[in-house]
Amino acid sequence: MPASTYQKHKVTEDDVTRENLERWEKESAGVTDYPILHFDDNALERLAAGVRETLRYSKIKPAGGKCYEIAKRAFDIVASGLGMVVLLIPGAVVAAIIYLDDKGNPIFVQKRMTKNGKPFKMYKFRSMCMDAEERFKEVMKQNEADGIAFKADDDPRITGIGKFIRKTSIDELPQLWNVFKGDMSIIGPRPPLPREVVLYTPEQMDRLLVKGGLACICQAEGRSDMPFEQWVATDIEYIKTRSIGTDLKLLFRIAWAVIKGKGAK
């Protein structure tokens, strides 16, 4: 964004649209100052209301009926509950290592969005420095993803232990609590950040027709290696064809991808 534009008008979450980003890009050699958005509760509710209104006109009908939803929720409760019990001691060890590394809180809490744009607090083992969110502006230009999502191989905010727990997906384990609570499901599209959702097209917003999950087709086929548009397409494919059988097949494929470390960063 040109410095003059930024200085004359402080950017808010309402200003960040595809049209404005394209205009700012044309006004200079490129977007040089990506706006960092801090969504308070009111801003999140406005965004959620916009998502709900957009999804009213979606042409996508999620597969699976009431019986599927009940069975899926029952499986989520049992699987996440057993997972937390089995991983309690290993998880405590990981948390202790993260804390001893820099004396910071080992659990990272971040606002994400799920079905119908509902905001919730998602939990992860912290793989970055304590001020990672504040330093996002520094690394935005290093984005290696071809869409709205952010990925960078050499993100300086990642800690030593953080690289390991990301590579092995250990950082995602606290989300079992999100699944148990009902914020997420075991299988489903990854819950996006509000700053990503605000840039979604109506078609991309279809990802929010169902509850977000720990993993979906993208994570089974290549995880962070997949281009963003293809990532969205696979989520829509899942939403249109989901079933108990599909979920179980994806669960085994995702486990194999994690074991192989395919696409993990």
Secondary structure, DSSP 8 states (H G I E B T S, - for coil): --HHHHHHS---TTT--HHHHHHHHHHSSS--S-------HHHHHHHHHHHHHHHTT--------HHHHHHHHHHHHHHHHHHHHHTHHHHHHHHHHHHHHHSS-SEEEEEEE-GGG-EEEEEEE--B-TTTTTTHHHHGGG---SSSS---TT-TTB-HHHHHHHHTTGGGTTHHHHHHHTS-EEES-----HHHHTT--HHHHGGGGS--EEE-HHHHHTGGGS-HHHHHHHHHHHHHH--HHHHHHHHHHHHHHHHHTTT--
